[in-house]
Every structure is written in structure tokens, then in C-alpha cells.
Amino acid sequence: MKLVGMAALLSTSVCVTGCDAVFIAIGVVQTIEERRVLHEETLPRLIEGAVNKYRTVADQVKLGDSKQQALAILNPTHEGLPVSLLKESENYLKDGVIVDIYYARSGPYPPTYSPQRLRADEDFTPYVFHDGILVAIGWEKP
């Protein structure tokens, strides 16, 4: 495959030639096999690092903490993780109360890692805030 011009290097696209695909993103060229190896070898290490960071700080977050206090502790555990490994926060209004749910990656616990379940609910711990105050941690309801 021949690239034509600098624009091809700077664009994000997939080019297929025969049975091999090449991904071009901001000048980086990878085959499908290279992406698979990256996925299977790097993502588990990233997840394990995030989970280990979470385990070291989780007990510092307490019910009654402000959202700002809690997220100052929890957000650094996600540093370096691609968005595809995170669970998006939820925000809504219920009975006049602003409800925010933040999900901290707290699993999986090796050796259960599987590419098919990168964002399974059980791999996250929800932190529920009402009007900016932490009122619940975890999936169990009282």
C-alpha cells in the first residue's frame, strides 16, 4: 500500500489491501495483528494498574464526603486509561435532588480479564452523590 501525501498520514482511516488491514492514525501505521497484541497485552496491565491504585485509596473516601473531595481521591486512579475502559458517569434530577453517579474501576480481579467484558458493571464501584454529597458506595441498596 502506498500513502499519497501528508494528508493521508494525518487522517484517521482504515485501508484494506488483500487480507491485511492497516490502521492509519496521526502518522501511526499498525496491522490488525499489532493492534490485537497491543489490546491483549497492554489493556490488562492498564486495568491492573488502575485497580491497584483504586485499592490503595478506596478506604480514604467516606460517606458524607463532598463530590469534590471524593473525586480528588478517585480520579487519579483512572489516569492513563483509555476512555474505552471507563464507565461514563450518570447525572439526573430526582425529587428535586441532583443525583450524580461516578463509577470507579475496581476490577476485574485477575485472572478473570476478558476483552469481551472491558466495561462490565461488576468491574466498577458506583459512588452516588446527592446534591454533591456522597450518600452511597457500591451496588447494594439498603
N, CA and C of each residue as an Amber inpcrd file, in Angstrom:
protein
   426
   0.8510000  -1.1620000   0.0000000   0.0000000   0.0000000   0.0000000
   0.8930000   1.2190000   0.0000000   0.5520000   2.1840000  -0.7620000
   1.3240000   3.4130000  -0.8780000   0.4850000   4.5710000  -0.3540000
   1.0670000   5.3840000   0.5180000   0.3680000   6.5530000   1.0360000
   0.6290000   7.7170000   0.1100000  -0.3980000   8.4820000  -0.1420000
  -0.2660000   9.6200000  -1.0390000  -0.4280000  10.8940000  -0.2200000
   0.6560000  11.6660000  -0.0840000   0.5950000  12.9710000   0.5600000
   0.5420000  12.9150000   2.0710000   0.8450000  14.0520000   2.6780000
   0.8440000  14.1820000   4.1250000  -0.5540000  14.0640000   4.7150000
  -1.5720000  14.4520000   3.9910000  -2.9470000  14.3710000   4.4970000
  -3.2960000  12.9470000   4.8570000  -2.7970000  11.9770000   4.0860000
  -3.0840000  10.5710000   4.3890000  -2.4570000  10.1730000   5.7180000
  -1.3010000  10.7120000   6.0350000  -0.6480000  10.3940000   7.3020000
  -1.3790000  10.9990000   8.4910000  -2.0120000  12.1230000   8.2880000
  -2.6380000  12.8150000   9.4070000  -4.1070000  12.4880000   9.6040000
  -4.6770000  11.7540000   8.6970000  -6.0870000  11.4200000   8.8370000
  -6.2420000  10.1000000   9.5750000  -7.4300000   9.8460000  10.0550000
  -7.7340000   8.5800000  10.6890000  -8.5890000   7.7930000   9.7200000
  -8.0680000   6.6700000   9.2810000  -8.8150000   5.8640000   8.3240000
  -8.3470000   4.4320000   8.3880000  -9.0950000   3.5630000   7.7360000
  -8.7320000   2.1630000   7.6290000  -8.5910000   1.8620000   6.1500000
  -7.4360000   1.3260000   5.7780000  -7.1890000   0.9640000   4.3910000
  -7.0290000  -0.5440000   4.3350000  -7.6890000  -1.2000000   3.4250000
  -7.6310000  -2.6510000   3.3320000  -6.9620000  -3.0290000   2.0230000
  -5.9720000  -3.9170000   2.1310000  -5.3000000  -4.4320000   0.9420000
  -5.2480000  -5.9450000   1.0680000  -5.9190000  -6.6280000   0.2120000
  -5.9560000  -8.0830000   0.3130000  -6.6120000  -8.4810000   1.6130000
  -5.9210000  -9.3400000   2.3780000  -6.4920000  -9.7850000   3.6470000
  -5.7910000  -9.1330000   4.8320000  -4.9960000  -8.0760000   4.5860000
  -4.3310000  -7.3650000   5.6670000  -4.8920000  -5.9560000   5.7360000
  -5.1570000  -5.4970000   6.9280000  -5.6640000  -4.1360000   7.0920000
  -4.6040000  -3.3130000   7.7900000  -4.5230000  -2.0590000   7.4510000
  -3.5720000  -1.1510000   8.0730000  -4.3580000   0.0380000   8.6130000
  -4.1390000   0.3610000   9.8820000  -4.8080000   1.4940000  10.5020000
  -3.8560000   2.6730000  10.4630000  -4.3370000   3.7960000   9.9930000
  -3.5140000   4.9950000   9.9090000  -4.1520000   6.0500000  10.7870000
  -3.4490000   6.4560000  11.8130000  -3.9790000   7.4800000  12.7080000
  -2.8360000   8.3940000  13.1200000  -2.8980000   9.6260000  12.6910000
  -1.8980000  10.6270000  13.0180000  -0.4830000  10.0720000  12.7870000
  -0.2720000   9.4740000  11.6290000   1.0540000   9.0360000  11.2450000
   1.4800000   7.6890000  11.7860000   0.6370000   7.0030000  12.5620000
   0.9920000   5.7050000  13.1130000   0.3490000   4.6270000  12.2540000
   1.1600000   3.6820000  11.8130000   0.6540000   2.5990000  10.9770000
   0.7560000   1.3040000  11.7710000  -0.3870000   0.5900000  11.8940000
  -0.4110000  -0.6720000  12.6150000  -1.2100000  -1.6950000  11.8210000
  -0.7660000  -2.9350000  11.8650000  -1.5530000  -4.0020000  11.2750000
  -2.5830000  -4.4530000  12.3010000  -3.5440000  -5.2200000  11.8650000
  -4.5500000  -5.7540000  12.7830000  -3.8700000  -6.6040000  13.8510000
  -2.8760000  -7.3760000  13.4740000  -2.1580000  -8.2210000  14.4370000
  -1.4660000  -7.3730000  15.5050000  -0.8320000  -6.2760000  15.1100000
  -0.1890000  -5.3970000  16.0840000  -1.2140000  -4.8060000  17.0390000
  -2.3800000  -4.4300000  16.5270000  -3.4410000  -3.8910000  17.3840000
  -3.9620000  -4.9650000  18.3260000  -4.0760000  -6.2110000  17.8680000
  -4.5550000  -7.3070000  18.7100000  -3.5760000  -7.5440000  19.8580000
  -2.2830000  -7.5890000  19.5520000  -1.2670000  -7.8080000  20.5780000
  -1.2960000  -6.6610000  21.5860000  -1.3770000  -5.4290000  21.0940000
  -1.4660000  -4.2680000  21.9770000  -2.6680000  -4.4060000  22.8950000
  -3.8010000  -4.7790000  22.3230000  -5.0440000  -4.9270000  23.0690000
  -4.9150000  -6.0070000  24.1440000  -4.4030000  -7.1680000  23.7630000
  -4.3670000  -8.2970000  24.6890000  -3.2560000  -8.2060000  25.7190000
  -2.1870000  -7.4700000  25.4280000  -1.0810000  -7.3810000  26.3690000
  -1.0860000  -6.0890000  27.1780000  -1.4980000  -5.0010000  26.5740000
  -1.4210000  -3.7030000  27.2400000  -2.6470000  -3.4270000  28.1020000
  -3.8280000  -3.6910000  27.5840000  -5.0410000  -3.3510000  28.3360000
  -5.1110000  -4.0510000  29.6860000  -4.7850000  -5.3430000  29.7830000
  -4.8200000  -5.9570000  31.1180000  -3.8710000  -5.2730000  32.1070000
  -2.6990000  -4.8420000  31.6300000  -1.7520000  -4.1480000  32.5170000
  -2.3030000  -2.7910000  32.9500000  -2.9340000  -2.0780000  32.0080000
  -3.5420000  -0.7890000  32.3570000  -4.6410000  -0.9750000  33.3910000
  -5.4790000  -1.9780000  33.1710000  -6.5760000  -2.2550000  34.1080000
  -6.0150000  -2.6370000  35.4720000  -5.0400000  -3.5150000  35.4880000
  -4.4520000  -3.9540000  36.7540000  -3.8430000  -2.7700000  37.5080000
  -3.1680000  -1.8760000  36.7750000  -2.5940000  -0.6900000  37.4150000
  -3.6660000   0.1900000  38.0300000  -4.7600000   0.4020000  37.2920000
  -5.8530000   1.2290000  37.8020000  -6.5050000   0.5920000  39.0210000
  -6.7100000  -0.7130000  38.9710000  -7.3390000  -1.4200000  40.0900000
  -6.4370000  -1.3520000  41.3230000  -5.1380000  -1.5280000  41.1280000
  -4.2110000  -1.4350000  42.2640000  -4.2170000  -0.0390000  42.8730000
  -4.2470000   0.9960000  42.0230000  -4.3350000   2.3710000  42.5360000
  -5.6330000   2.5490000  43.3230000  -6.7330000   2.0420000  42.7690000
  -8.0300000   2.1650000  43.4410000  -7.9820000   1.5130000  44.8210000
  -7.4290000   0.3230000  44.8850000  -7.3810000  -0.4060000  46.1600000
  -6.5920000   0.3520000  47.2270000  -5.6000000   1.1260000  46.8010000
  -4.7990000   1.8550000  47.7940000  -5.5090000   3.1020000  48.3240000
  -6.4970000   3.6150000  47.5870000  -7.1470000   4.8600000  48.0180000
  -8.6250000   4.7080000  48.3720000  -9.2200000   3.5800000  48.0600000
 -10.6780000   3.4140000  48.2300000 -11.1310000   3.6910000  49.6610000
 -10.3540000   3.2830000  50.6430000 -10.7790000   3.4770000  52.0370000
 -10.6480000   4.9230000  52.5140000 -10.0720000   5.7920000  51.6720000
  -9.9680000   7.2110000  52.0190000 -11.2600000   7.9690000  51.7160000
 -12.1380000   7.3630000  50.9340000 -13.4060000   8.0020000  50.5550000
 -14.4820000   7.5300000  51.5300000 -15.1780000   8.4820000  52.1270000
 -16.1750000   8.1690000  53.1610000 -17.5280000   8.7830000  52.8160000
 -18.5840000   8.1330000  53.2720000 -19.9180000   8.7130000  53.1420000
 -19.9210000  10.0770000  53.8040000 -20.5860000  11.0230000  53.1700000
 -20.6210000  12.3860000  53.6850000 -19.5710000  13.2870000  53.0550000
 -18.5890000  12.6900000  52.3540000 -17.5880000  13.4990000  51.6470000
 -18.2630000  14.2910000  50.5390000 -17.6990000  15.4380000  50.2300000
 -18.2080000  16.1960000  49.0850000 -17.7680000  15.4870000  47.8050000
 -18.4810000  15.7720000  46.7300000 -18.1200000  15.1900000  45.4400000
 -16.6980000  15.6040000  45.0730000 -16.3590000  16.8550000  45.3290000
 -15.0330000  17.3710000  45.0140000 -13.9560000  16.6010000  45.7870000
 -14.1890000  16.3500000  47.0870000 -13.2250000  15.6060000  47.9000000
 -13.0530000  14.1770000  47.3860000 -14.1720000  13.5170000  47.1430000
 -14.1350000  12.1130000  46.7180000 -13.4650000  11.9600000  45.3620000
 -13.8300000  12.8080000  44.4060000 -13.2580000  12.6750000  43.0660000
 -11.7900000  13.0770000  43.0240000 -11.3640000  13.9360000  43.9360000
  -9.9400000  14.2740000  44.0130000  -9.1230000  13.0360000  44.3850000
  -9.7290000  12.1310000  45.1140000  -9.0670000  10.8770000  45.5050000
  -9.2220000   9.8270000  44.4110000 -10.4210000   9.7140000  43.8280000
 -10.7150000   8.6370000  42.8840000 -10.2220000   8.8870000  41.4580000
 -10.3240000  10.1110000  40.9670000  -9.9560000  10.3860000  39.5700000
  -8.5230000   9.9750000  39.2140000  -7.5320000  10.1920000  40.0690000
  -6.1680000   9.7910000  39.6960000  -6.0040000   8.2900000  39.4380000
  -6.9220000   7.4730000  39.9620000  -6.8060000   6.0330000  39.7220000
  -7.0830000   5.6860000  38.2630000  -7.7250000   6.5840000  37.5430000
  -8.0510000   6.3490000  36.1270000  -7.0390000   6.9600000  35.1720000
  -6.0380000   7.6510000  35.6930000  -5.0500000   8.2810000  34.8140000
  -4.3800000   7.2310000  33.9450000  -4.2780000   7.5320000  32.6540000
  -3.6300000   6.6350000  31.7120000  -4.5460000   5.6080000  31.0880000
  -5.7880000   5.5190000  31.5800000  -6.7280000   4.5610000  30.9960000
  -7.4330000   5.1820000  29.7950000  -7.5490000   4.4360000  28.6980000
  -8.3370000   4.9620000  27.5790000  -9.8170000   5.0170000  27.9640000
 -10.5420000   5.8880000  27.3370000 -11.9720000   6.0690000  27.6200000
 -12.7320000   4.7490000  27.4720000 -12.2770000   3.8920000  26.5720000
 -12.9620000   2.6180000  26.3330000 -12.9380000   1.7060000  27.5550000
 -12.0830000   1.9980000  28.5320000 -12.0020000   1.1790000  29.7390000
 -12.7390000   1.8000000  30.9200000 -13.3880000   2.9320000  30.6990000
 -14.1100000   3.6250000  31.7650000 -15.6080000   3.5080000  31.5720000
 -16.3320000   3.7200000  32.6350000 -17.7960000   3.7290000  32.5830000
 -18.2340000   5.1730000  32.7900000 -19.0720000   5.6530000  31.8850000
 -19.4970000   7.0420000  31.9260000 -20.3580000   7.3370000  33.1550000
 -20.1160000   8.4980000  33.7460000 -20.9120000   8.9330000  34.8970000
 -22.3530000   9.1790000  34.4800000 -23.2380000   9.1170000  35.4650000
 -24.6570000   9.3980000  35.2200000 -25.0530000  10.6010000  36.0610000
 -25.9370000  11.4210000  35.5100000 -26.4290000  12.6120000  36.2130000
 -27.9090000  12.7580000  35.9170000 -28.6970000  12.9940000  36.9680000
 -30.1230000  13.2280000  36.7620000 -30.7150000  13.9120000  37.9960000
 -31.9210000  14.3900000  37.8370000 -32.6450000  15.0620000  38.9120000
 -33.7640000  14.1350000  39.3710000 -33.8390000  13.8720000  40.6850000
 -34.8830000  13.0010000  41.2250000 -35.4620000  13.6550000  42.4760000
 -36.7460000  13.9450000  42.4340000 -37.4450000  14.5650000  43.5620000
 -36.7260000  15.8180000  44.0550000 -36.2380000  16.6240000  43.1110000
 -35.5700000  17.8690000  43.4500000 -34.1280000  17.7120000  43.9140000
 -33.6120000  16.4910000  43.8740000 -32.2390000  16.2230000  44.3010000
 -31.3950000  15.9290000  43.0620000 -30.2430000  16.5800000  42.9600000
 -29.3190000  16.2850000  41.8550000 -28.5490000  15.0210000  42.2230000
 -28.7070000  13.9980000  41.3860000 -28.0450000  12.7130000  41.6140000
 -26.9190000  12.5630000  40.5940000 -25.7190000  12.3290000  41.1030000
 -24.5480000  12.0600000  40.2580000 -24.0100000  10.6960000  40.6590000
 -23.7410000   9.8670000  39.6580000 -23.1430000   8.5590000  39.9300000
 -21.8190000   8.4940000  39.1810000 -20.7570000   8.3150000  39.9280000
 -19.4130000   8.1850000  39.3830000 -19.0140000   6.7200000  39.5250000
 -18.4140000   6.1620000  38.4880000 -18.0070000   4.7580000  38.5220000
 -16.4830000   4.6630000  38.5570000 -15.9550000   4.0690000  39.6130000
 -14.5100000   3.8540000  39.7410000 -14.1870000   2.4300000  39.3230000
 -13.1740000   2.2710000  38.4820000 -12.7670000   0.9210000  38.0690000
 -12.1350000   0.2370000  39.2720000 -12.7670000  -0.8430000  39.7120000
 -12.3120000  -1.5670000  40.8950000 -12.0420000  -3.0400000  40.5920000
 -12.1660000  -3.4580000  39.3600000 -11.9290000  -4.8370000  38.9370000
 -11.6240000  -4.8240000  37.4600000 -11.4680000  -5.9080000  36.7830000
 -11.6710000  -7.2630000  37.2990000 -10.4690000  -7.7240000  38.1020000
 -10.7320000  -8.7470000  38.8440000  -9.6500000  -9.3240000  39.6230000
  -9.0270000 -10.4360000  38.7880000  -7.7380000 -10.3290000  38.5040000
  -7.0920000 -11.3680000  37.6890000  -7.3530000 -12.7280000  38.3140000
  -7.5510000 -13.7640000  37.5480000  -7.3390000 -13.8680000  36.1070000
  -8.6300000 -13.7930000  35.2920000  -9.6250000 -13.0360000  35.7280000
 -10.9040000 -13.0160000  35.0200000 -10.9450000 -12.0280000  33.8620000
  -9.8230000 -11.3570000  33.5640000  -9.8110000 -10.3850000  32.4710000
 -10.2290000 -11.0470000  31.1730000 -11.1060000 -10.3610000  30.4590000
 -11.5520000 -10.8430000  29.1540000 -11.8450000  -9.6310000  28.2830000
 -11.3300000  -9.6130000  27.0380000 -11.5940000  -8.4730000  26.1650000
 -13.0860000  -8.2590000  25.9120000 -13.8920000  -9.2980000  26.0800000
 -15.3240000  -9.1700000  25.8420000 -16.0320000  -8.4070000  26.9540000
 -15.3870000  -8.2170000  28.0710000 -16.0440000  -7.5300000  29.1810000
 -15.1900000  -6.4070000  29.7370000 -14.8020000  -5.5090000  28.8740000
 -13.9440000  -4.4070000  29.2960000 -14.6420000  -3.4280000  30.2310000
 -15.9770000  -3.3310000  30.1440000 -16.7040000  -2.3710000  30.9800000
 -17.9000000  -3.0250000  31.6690000 -17.7170000  -4.2230000  32.1830000
 -18.8030000  -4.9110000  32.8850000 -19.0970000  -4.1910000  34.2020000
 -20.3740000  -4.1370000  34.5640000 -20.7660000  -3.4520000  35.7940000
 -19.9680000  -3.9210000  37.0050000 -19.7580000  -5.2310000  37.1190000
 -19.0830000  -5.7580000  38.3090000 -17.6160000  -5.3440000  38.4020000
 -17.0820000  -4.7240000  37.3530000 -15.6990000  -4.2510000  37.3670000
 -15.5910000  -2.7990000  37.8340000 -16.7200000  -2.2300000  38.2670000
 -16.7620000  -0.8370000  38.7160000 -17.4900000  -0.7450000  40.0470000
 -17.1120000   0.2430000  40.8280000 -17.8250000   0.5520000  42.0640000
 -18.4940000   1.9030000  41.8770000 -19.8300000   1.9510000  42.0210000
 -20.5200000   3.2390000  41.8830000 -20.4110000   4.0670000  43.1670000
 -20.2480000   5.3600000  42.9690000 -20.2540000   6.3410000  44.0560000
 -21.4090000   7.2780000  43.7640000 -22.4070000   7.3000000  44.6620000
 -23.6410000   8.0560000  44.4280000 -23.6230000   9.3220000  45.2860000
 -23.8240000  10.4440000  44.6050000 -23.8420000  11.7490000  45.2620000
 -25.2370000  12.3570000  45.1380000 -25.7390000  12.9170000  46.2330000
 -26.9870000  13.6900000  46.2350000 -26.6140000  15.1220000  46.5610000
 -26.9260000  16.0110000  45.6230000 -26.5820000  17.4270000  45.7980000
 -25.1240000  17.6070000  46.2150000 -24.2310000  16.8260000  45.6080000
 -22.7990000  16.9860000  45.8260000 -22.2370000  16.3190000  47.0650000
 -23.0440000  15.5040000  47.7660000 -22.5850000  14.8060000  48.9740000
 -22.6880000  13.3000000  48.7350000 -21.6170000  12.5650000  49.0760000
 -21.5870000  11.1150000  48.8740000 -22.5470000  10.4280000  49.8460000
 -23.5290000   9.7020000  49.2720000 -24.5420000   9.0420000  50.1010000
 -24.5260000   7.5260000  49.9670000 -23.8310000   6.9910000  48.9660000
 -23.7820000   5.5410000  48.7950000 -22.5310000   5.1470000  48.0240000
 -22.0010000   3.9770000  48.4000000 -20.8520000   3.3900000  47.7100000
 -21.1890000   1.9330000  47.4350000 -21.0880000   1.5270000  46.1950000
 -21.3320000   0.1270000  45.8500000 -22.6950000  -0.1160000  45.2390000
 -22.9120000  -1.3740000  44.8670000 -24.1270000  -1.7560000  44.1440000
 -25.2850000  -2.1260000  45.0440000 -25.0400000  -2.4810000  46.2790000
 -26.1070000  -2.9140000  47.1800000 -26.9820000  -1.7460000  47.6160000
 -28.2740000  -1.9720000  47.5920000 -29.2060000  -0.9540000  48.0820000
 -29.5960000  -1.2820000  49.5110000 -29.8030000  -0.2470000  50.3470000
 -30.1790000  -0.5040000  51.7430000 -31.5600000  -1.0980000  51.8600000
